Amino acid sequence: MLKVGLLGAGRIGQVHAVNIAGHPGSTLVSVSDVNAEAAQALAAKYDAKAASSEEIIANPDIDAVLIATSTDTHSDLIEKATAAGKAVLCEKPVDLSLERAKACLAAVSKTGQPVMIGFNRRFDPNFGALRSAAHAGEIGKAELLSVTSFDPAPPPVSYIKVSGGLFRDMMIHDFDMANFIMDSAPVSVRAVGSSIVDPAIGEAGDVDTAVVTLSYADGRIAVIKNSRRAVYGYDQRVELLGSEGLLSAANMLENTVSKSTVAGVSSAKPTYFFLERYMPAYAAEWDAFVTALAEGRPMPVTLEDGVAALAMAEAATKSAKMGEAVDLATL
């Protein structure tokens, strides 16, 4: 039984708590949060104990920690936990700073402790099936990838100011998805972004609407589209065009009922947000972490994967400001 400490009792921490406590191979031992009352409430719900992050990391009875704290704490906590001999699953991104993330990778590599980064979309069964079909050669050589990711509404500007920006906070999932499907990193990144959903987002120094083009050494291309506003729901689609066909992963809908009449054909809207869309993926992600530890296998999503996605986010941020493509080799 894997004994787990949860660092962070916010919205995503609560999602992870459900999966830790509900998995037959793990148990939630302790919970920490800067809000002591939140930590106590979540711990009590699962018969765990509230403690500080330092106490959880120092506790020899805890085997692993799940880091669901604010992004600016991730690298420090990863380093401290691995130095204490813990296995780690950390929410994305590794850090707001690529330089700091690289330093974290170097420090962790010396400990030999396993670290997994929480790119939960890799564990969505639809995206996984698309990747498997592509890698099996079912559409020939992959040539053009299109990833669409639209949120139903923007987060508060107070969050935008500390998020690291759309490319590091939101699109980083899609950068990792591109690496996952294309099975390699691009050589250059070109980004265009604007703030047309909410002028306050632009005033905070961020964009809310963006398109990124990734160019690969062998000529393949990937296009990622992000928006903070899609009034009809959480729009999550992937298309991969190959030399012998097309693979598509469509939206998950609120229900599968469609209506066909003389006026036309209609169906339900996409599920509203990530909690509805990706709860099964979060459960599969945790199961993959527990299974990898139990069987002594490498983590399915590594710290290196996290640094690679962050490098692409850094390149996109620079490209959007400069108005030209950025080579990843220069970062």
Steps between C-alpha positions, in 0.01 A plus 500: 500500500651830386480760777448845351527859614299758305647851475219737409131482593357727232278399209752275327623364834146389578483318165820315582386419853202308360729287284766440767245392758297298251786301349550147639877547498529831683385677813488870582699558820544878525388823335662843506395841374584863567137522609507287816122471516486365143765241583317393815166470319640290215704280735199434721295395198740211435601415855844654443698754701566866426869590511743747351676424172829480690355245743360287218829499309696414816263221605680166441168314493388684185615341173385757246372855474261653252573869444192708420620834635555829314738472205769719655553236771524193276875481437590560865258235621610247236862544607424477872277194462741305280792590726297347783457178302141553388347418165321803353204576279494874434234701324606687187699712433832417664564870560430844357869528408664268247841561658366404842331189356827388342676547834229290665553224243874502569447480876243221480715291267758474777247347740376225269146549631207461258313815402188517285349823363123527493414531133173321553385528139746228400271265694180600323390182320404685182833676460681182597314303233583764239869483587501120496335493157750752366799311637360177352520663157125500439512833313848465356753771581367772730525838330273761659373512860224736616424546870202710610462600865241764593389576856134597557595822682818675615624470859510806727763759410648449848584145389631615161752725675669207678438223245809556287286578197285303259791319336642371832171446678248388238671409175771301678256207500482525123876527460532174691219347292690592183816336636297196606337449160789605276747310720760778477546867573483762224800702393324837493195673644306791353221662704239769452289619791256775588265602781158535341291310755577732792711818470597460867692185406707705256553767764635225726758416232340183365302384197170314493495388137799336333616284211836321498670323213758232575749401231682165512837402358340255254251753362198409714288784635276537806253780563361577847202730554407635845227732619387594848138524378278248324145578610372154406730306735842340535627441147770230488578348160798342325545420130798330340533492123725233352609386158226235497216653700378706794459426871263714708411514868177695544353682797337318789135608505258546791305207358494294182145586392459668163181635344433479128204687352412686183661807658837329539705286734599608851682346795615585852776748577851395608545438872543833676851487649803287578356338814220343299718428197811355659405332829557151351839616371603621846407160645697320226796731559513412869463131423794524257713665770417236762550216254837632381625517858364156588658338195823700504440640153590849370238769542274537193540880512842612616653814641682528167159510329399785728813698420451439126144637509613799705773575244231513230291733717803724552566504125135584426501784752810648339369447148171678572692803628766501225272420209729231363573131546723386785735202467482271802874440477558863603328463837 
